[in-house]
Amino acid sequence: MSSTNQINPISAFILSVLSEKSEEKSTVWLAQKREKILISGKEMDFFMAFSQASRYFKKNPLNLTEDQINEIQSLSPGLRIDLWDQLQLARVYLLLQYPAADAASWKNTLQKLFETGDMYEIEALYAALPIMPYAEEMVARAREGLRTNITSVFDAVALNNPYPATYFDESAWNQMVVKAIFMQRPLFKIQNAEQRANQELADIIIDFAHERWSAGRDVIPELWRFVGPFISEKNLKDIKKVVSSENKLERKAALLACSMSDFSEAKDLINEYPEIKKDIDSGHLTWELIGQETLEKALS
């Protein structure tokens, strides 16, 4: 590698992981392609390497150590490289080497990749949004990814990805969450949900629940997470309806939502269920636990 081109910390981390997890011939190829991309600065060299990576890296899990997971979290909070595989990681590494001159040229180059890439390549691109150069310029592209009905592509943007919470405005955020609900995606994998909670989204979800109930259908327990901070006199009867459900998971979700509220009647409601309150106070009942259980039931 050229000593005149400095590697950023995330690139260095990715390279160290690939060097540890992959065959030597693969990392040699990667180094050669990085050098060629940096020297030529040509899109075609970058595109060819991005596509050819599948010849040298496999879709094997990374199996990161706890120290490695902690390191990447310190470099880029929320980035879930531990859920990627070797091929995806190699492609992201190449992505970070392309020397775009400015935001416009970067967006133009990425647009071509998105238009010509296969589904797996597109998923890798969306997952890498948080660490891309000019990340703030990629909001429109991220929203485009959410318009798809291809679950894996939608998930690459919406789930286990800090990008939406960091860069989406309220409208884009709300649209993403609502579509995730309609697609019945595991909502607990949406990052920073509490920080992005808002009244408009809570109202939308309450309306959605009313429609489902009117049609004689259930709602997924996880969605009450987005209502919790906005429980009020106006919607308390809806929360009470869920708390009185025969479905124990729904009851737990509604009470966990109450724990997020400052509304006194919501707090009083929790006190009526001391065992569940104990689990909430001790941290044994979480949205992740509810989401995992919901997911397991859906798959069973």
PyMOL commands that set and color helices and strands:
alter all, ss='L'
color gray80, all
select helices_A, chain A and resi 9-21+24-40+43-55+66-75+81-83+86-97+103-116+119-127+129-131+135-146+151-158+163-167+170-182+187-189+199-214+221-226+228-230+236-243+248-258+264-271+274-282+287-299
alter helices_A, ss='H'
color red, helices_A
deselect
rebuild
show_as cartoon
